Every structure is written in C-alpha cells, then in structure tokens.
C-alpha cells in the first residue's frame, strides 16, 4: 500500500510539474494573442475613425471637399456623432482633416497611442506613455498654422549665444506673440544630435525658419496711401486667415500660402552658401574664386551663419541647385511673393513693430571684395560675397569691404538687429548682404516669359529676349530656344509691364501684385514719384524692365544706395558677383 500511495503521489507531482511547464510555455503565447488582439482592435479603431471622418466630411460638403475642415474631439465627444460609428470608437484624443485633405491625429486608450502630424505620411502606433502621448505644442494665435515637420527637418531652439538644441515639440519651442519664430535644421549626412539634445554647429547643414499662413489687412491697394507709411501691417494667422475682398481695409490671404496650399513655408535663415572646402582654400577667402562654376552639387548646398554666400550663378543655375537639394521637401528658389510674405510678417507686431511703429532691419554691410578702391588681390572682385548673418553698427551703415569676418555676428546683441524679429530666431541677410535673385520675371501680353536681355545677358531659361538692341523699339524680339525650361508657374511670379526703355515707368508700382512688397509699400503717391526712393524707409525701388527682366531683392551696394527688406531692383538673370539667393521649403 505504501508503495502504491507513493507511486500515486509521484505521479501527481509529475502532473503538476508538467502542467506548470505547459503553463510557463502557454501563458506568454496567450498573453501575446491577447496583446495582439488589443493592438489590432486599437489600430482598427483609429483607422476606422479616420476613414469615417473622411466620409463624413465628403458627404457633408460634396461640392467643396476637400476645401473644408473637420475636427473630431474624442475626449469631449465633439463631432463624434458625425462619424456614425458603433462600438469601436476611440475614447480619448482628437482627429483633424484640414482644407487640403491632410490629417493630424493623436488618439490613445491608455494602452496604445496613435500619432500623425500633417507632415507625416503614416500613422505611428506605440505603447502608451503619458509623457509621449501628449499633444504637440501649439500656439493659440497661430490658429492651426503651427510648424509642420517632415523627414530630416529637426525642430530646434537657438539660444542667444547661438547654441542649438533639439526642441521638445511637446513643450513651447516658439512663440510668435513674443517675436520668437520657429526654427529647424537639417544635419549633414551621418551627423546626429548629442545625448543632451545639443546640436554642434559643425554638424548642421542648413537652418530654416517657419513663416505661418496668414491674411493681412490691405492698406495701399492703389499705391497712393501715404497715411500708413511705416506702420505695423495687421495680420491674422491660420484658420482665421480668410479673404474678405481686395479693397483697402479688407483682409487678404497672402498668396505665398495659397500657391502651395500650405499652412506655412520654411524659409532659409541665411542666404545660400556652398561647401567651399570642396573647391577652395580658406586663405583665398578674399580673392576671386575661379571655381564658382563647379558649384553644381546640390548636396553641398549649405544655409549657415558666418559663411560666404554663394554668388556668380545664373538664375537657372540657382534654381536647379536648390530644387535638387531636397525634392522630398519641395525645396525651391524663393519667389518674389514669398519674399513679400516674409517682409510683411517682419513689419507686423510679430516682427519689427510694436502696436504703432516699426523699426527697420539693420543692414548686413559686409563685402568680402573691395569697394571703390584699387584691387588688393590680383583678380579680386570689386563686389564680393557677403558673410552671412552679419550686422552693421547702425541700421544703414556704409559698406565695409576687404574683410573676411564680421564684428557683429548673428549671435550678438547688435547682430540680432539684422534679423526680421530683432531676435536670434528671425531671418537674416534680407537687408544688405548680397542682392538676392528671386523667381520673379516679366512676361509679354501673350504670356511668354522673358529669359533676359539678349543672348549675352540671359538667365539660362528658355524664353523671349527682352531688349536685343536695348532701345524702345521691341519689334525685333527674338526667342531663346536653348537652356532650361521655366518650371511650373507655382515656382515663379510673372509680371506684365508697359515699360519703355529710359522712362520712369521702371518705378511704376501698379505693375506689382498684392502681397509681393512692391506697390503696397510705396511711401508717396505714384504720380509724384521721382527717382527710385519711393518705398518705406527710403528703400530703393527699380521694377524689372525689358533690359533687366528679373527681380532682385534686399540690397544695393553700387553708388552707396540704401538697402532694406523692402528694396527691389532688376537684373538680366546673368551670373553676377554680388547676387546670391535663398532657399524655401513648402510641403
């Protein structure tokens, strides 16, 4: 009996052991199955809500879809009933479909968190974490026009001394109400953010600044209103940015944003530069660089402070260089209208103005070449490149030449005054520095674009020659059939001018457009203009003409002329040693 009982006990223990082993093996499997089911249910809930939201919006606004907007708040129940869902309804978070059909969402169930910003292609689903499942920082006054990030564009906060740190986008990293514009950087290949979120300057390839979508109050549609000269431009951001008309006093959505159907654009913080280590030595900094013609590799484009801006390129070459640099981010050469968008935000209470008056942006007066003197080096350019991010001692100080560094850098007290905000977060080199080509060009009444003055002075784009013989008789116009085709009209602004060579219609402001900072910023009535100083702050105005068909913005060295954010001039589109340009991202 004892033996039999002992055997039975042994068997029982064996069974218990076996069952324990089976439990150890089966429990994780069962838990995984449960976890996968929960994950699948949450994922189905998120994607189901997104699909239902799109259907609801389309059904509600069949004629206007997707030019309307829908916001669903699952936490409060706002608009949830519109989805017609049963059972699988998210319990917390929100979902937004904007006017362009893009989506943003943040949905959680305390187990998982689904996130997608307007700039993301896909929804990211991760295990719930209270710290990471918070909504992105948004500023109320932007009304939804907060920065959109994508791919390798890293949000940053720049300290007054120039130290760059990756921003925590769950916390405040910009505040336009305080003139603190959002900044982002693109790193050089293979470079990363430090463990403390610091980003070394030598690892940064490009800096960009966010210009949010806005509407502004029209004040000088006919170029004859002298009452508001130099006064703050009234601006409303984001969803509240609507057009009510085209007369003085009406609100008008700035065309730079409707052009790409975007909630904002990322603008190069400095004029473009090139990785000079690839074709020159630093000890030739002040000399004419014979290798500018080989600056054709878009991967070596940089947008940084304390570098020599890239000059001496045709408009078509600048366009190709920038267009090919970040095609996934829709990189392109700045248009004349985009320049106007930055200029108007600059001269608002969010830039260089208080409630009643505005302060002019300080000039970058650095010229690495010589100025009205004999050449110091053999072959040196009279007007060399500028050094990006520099500032003069005073708003409109004269040009300092033959220098390879600046006294007032962008990260100094005087340096901030050369930015569009008066703070380090703003955009630099828009007053002074080099002239900057923008994509703004004349066209004829038939819609054909002018590629330049003649076969010698041309932009490299195909098109009409504006002034083959440089006189008022344009009957001999010829067409340039070689070179680069002009891009889609989203990437340039065209103008029709009644210009006659040698007359004052070069300064005819009515040839400009609303928003491009030409005709609206006249400081005197058009019919009383004399010369070329008819803009706010006495800035230079010289509209493109048939012998110089492209816009240039921001500066003028020759003859000691005034420089300013509102300054505009003209050129043939040819490579020029004192003309650079600027990069813009719009996606």
Secondary structure, DSSP 8 states (H G I E B T S, - for coil): -HHHHHHHHHHHHHHHHHHHHHHHHHHHHHHHHHHHHHHHHHHHHHHHHHHHHHHHHHHHTTTTTTSS-EEEETTTTBTGGGG---S---SEEEEEE-TTS-EEEEEE-SSEEEEE-TT-SS-EEEE--TTTSS-----GGGTT------TT-EEEEE-TT--EEE--TTS---BGGGTB--EEEEE-TT----TTSEE-GGGEEEEEEEEE-EEEE---TTS---TTTT----EEEGGG-----SSTT-EEE-HHHHTTT-SEEEEESS--EE-GGGT--GGGTTS--TTGGG---GGGEEB-SSSBB--S--HHHHHHHHHTT-GGGTEEE-BHHHHHHHHHHHTSTTTTB-SS-B-----B-EESS-SSS--SSTT--SS---BTT-B-SSTT---EES-SS-SB-TTSHHHHTTSSSSSTTS--SSSBSSEEEEEEEEE-TTS-BEEESSSSSB-SBSEEES-SS-SS--TT--EE-SSB----GGG-EEEE----TTSGGGG-GGGS-TTSSSGGGBSS-GGG--TT--BGGG--B---BTTB-EEEES---GGG----TT-EEEE-S---TTEE--EEE--
